[in-house]
Amino acid sequence: MLSKAFSSILPDLTIDEAIEVSKIYSIS
């Protein structure tokens, strides 16, 4: 769910970067 949103908003992010970003958002 979140990964789809991130991929559509930030298509330049790699999968690893998207995972790191989602971790940060899930913590905050």
A tleap script that builds the chain and sets N, CA, C and O, in Angstrom:
source leaprc.protein.ff14SB
mol = sequence {
  NMET LEU SER LYS ALA PHE SER SER ILE LEU
  PRO ASP LEU THR ILE ASP GLU ALA ILE GLU
  VAL SER LYS ILE TYR SER ILE CSER
}
set mol.1.N position { 0.828 -1.198 0.000 }
set mol.1.CA position { 0.000 0.000 0.000 }
set mol.1.C position { 0.869 1.258 0.000 }
set mol.1.O position { 0.800 2.067 -0.925 }
set mol.2.N position { 1.688 1.415 1.046 }
set mol.2.CA position { 2.566 2.584 1.118 }
set mol.2.C position { 3.585 2.576 -0.003 }
set mol.2.O position { 3.914 3.623 -0.561 }
set mol.3.N position { 4.086 1.384 -0.334 }
set mol.3.CA position { 5.099 1.293 -1.390 }
set mol.3.C position { 4.546 1.783 -2.717 }
set mol.3.O position { 5.266 2.403 -3.501 }
set mol.4.N position { 3.263 1.509 -2.974 }
set mol.4.CA position { 2.645 1.984 -4.217 }
set mol.4.C position { 2.578 3.504 -4.225 }
set mol.4.O position { 2.827 4.137 -5.251 }
set mol.5.N position { 2.244 4.084 -3.087 }
set mol.5.CA position { 2.162 5.541 -2.996 }
set mol.5.C position { 3.536 6.164 -3.192 }
set mol.5.O position { 3.678 7.159 -3.903 }
set mol.6.N position { 4.546 5.578 -2.558 }
set mol.6.CA position { 5.902 6.101 -2.692 }
set mol.6.C position { 6.394 5.977 -4.121 }
set mol.6.O position { 7.028 6.896 -4.639 }
set mol.7.N position { 6.108 4.846 -4.768 }
set mol.7.CA position { 6.591 4.634 -6.134 }
set mol.7.C position { 5.931 5.594 -7.108 }
set mol.7.O position { 6.541 5.986 -8.103 }
set mol.8.N position { 4.688 5.976 -6.832 }
set mol.8.CA position { 3.991 6.909 -7.723 }
set mol.8.C position { 4.419 8.348 -7.457 }
set mol.8.O position { 4.468 9.170 -8.372 }
set mol.9.N position { 4.729 8.645 -6.188 }
set mol.9.CA position { 5.147 10.006 -5.833 }
set mol.9.C position { 6.633 10.209 -6.126 }
set mol.9.O position { 7.035 11.245 -6.656 }
set mol.10.N position { 7.436 9.218 -5.780 }
set mol.10.CA position { 8.887 9.336 -5.950 }
set mol.10.C position { 9.416 8.184 -6.801 }
set mol.10.O position { 10.032 7.261 -6.267 }
set mol.11.N position { 9.188 8.221 -8.110 }
set mol.11.CA position { 9.586 7.121 -8.986 }
set mol.11.C position { 11.095 6.962 -9.093 }
set mol.11.O position { 11.573 5.913 -9.526 }
set mol.12.N position { 11.854 7.984 -8.706 }
set mol.12.CA position { 13.306 7.918 -8.828 }
set mol.12.C position { 13.951 7.121 -7.695 }
set mol.12.O position { 15.114 6.729 -7.791 }
set mol.13.N position { 13.198 6.886 -6.632 }
set mol.13.CA position { 13.753 6.133 -5.521 }
set mol.13.C position { 13.958 4.675 -5.898 }
set mol.13.O position { 13.148 4.085 -6.613 }
set mol.14.N position { 15.042 4.108 -5.414 }
set mol.14.CA position { 15.252 2.682 -5.595 }
set mol.14.C position { 14.402 1.943 -4.573 }
set mol.14.O position { 13.860 2.561 -3.657 }
set mol.15.N position { 14.280 0.648 -4.715 }
set mol.15.CA position { 13.470 -0.132 -3.783 }
set mol.15.C position { 14.045 -0.021 -2.374 }
set mol.15.O position { 13.302 0.138 -1.406 }
set mol.16.N position { 15.362 -0.106 -2.263 }
set mol.16.CA position { 15.994 -0.005 -0.944 }
set mol.16.C position { 15.720 1.346 -0.306 }
set mol.16.O position { 15.447 1.428 0.892 }
set mol.17.N position { 15.792 2.407 -1.103 }
set mol.17.CA position { 15.531 3.740 -0.567 }
set mol.17.C position { 14.079 3.860 -0.137 }
set mol.17.O position { 13.777 4.458 0.896 }
set mol.18.N position { 13.182 3.291 -0.929 }
set mol.18.CA position { 11.762 3.349 -0.592 }
set mol.18.C position { 11.494 2.624 0.725 }
set mol.18.O position { 10.674 3.063 1.531 }
set mol.19.N position { 12.193 1.513 0.932 }
set mol.19.CA position { 12.031 0.763 2.178 }
set mol.19.C position { 12.496 1.601 3.360 }
set mol.19.O position { 11.826 1.662 4.391 }
set mol.20.N position { 13.650 2.248 3.203 }
set mol.20.CA position { 14.169 3.098 4.278 }
set mol.20.C position { 13.205 4.236 4.587 }
set mol.20.O position { 12.952 4.543 5.752 }
set mol.21.N position { 12.671 4.857 3.548 }
set mol.21.CA position { 11.727 5.959 3.733 }
set mol.21.C position { 10.470 5.472 4.441 }
set mol.21.O position { 9.962 6.132 5.347 }
set mol.22.N position { 9.971 4.308 4.020 }
set mol.22.CA position { 8.749 3.787 4.633 }
set mol.22.C position { 8.990 3.445 6.100 }
set mol.22.O position { 8.091 3.589 6.929 }
set mol.23.N position { 10.206 2.988 6.423 }
set mol.23.CA position { 10.533 2.706 7.823 }
set mol.23.C position { 10.481 3.992 8.635 }
set mol.23.O position { 9.939 4.014 9.740 }
set mol.24.N position { 11.044 5.058 8.088 }
set mol.24.CA position { 11.060 6.341 8.790 }
set mol.24.C position { 9.634 6.832 9.023 }
set mol.24.O position { 9.297 7.304 10.109 }
set mol.25.N position { 8.796 6.715 7.982 }
set mol.25.CA position { 7.420 7.190 8.105 }
set mol.25.C position { 6.629 6.332 9.082 }
set mol.25.O position { 5.779 6.845 9.811 }
set mol.26.N position { 6.900 5.030 9.104 }
set mol.26.CA position { 6.150 4.144 9.994 }
set mol.26.C position { 6.529 4.389 11.452 }
set mol.26.O position { 5.718 4.181 12.355 }
set mol.27.N position { 7.769 4.834 11.677 }
set mol.27.CA position { 8.220 5.113 13.039 }
set mol.27.C position { 7.643 6.430 13.534 }
set mol.27.O position { 7.214 6.538 14.683 }
set mol.28.N position { 7.635 7.422 12.667 }
set mol.28.CA position { 7.188 8.755 13.076 }
set mol.28.C position { 5.678 8.887 13.144 }
set mol.28.O position { 5.166 9.956 13.475 }
savepdb mol mol.pdb
quit
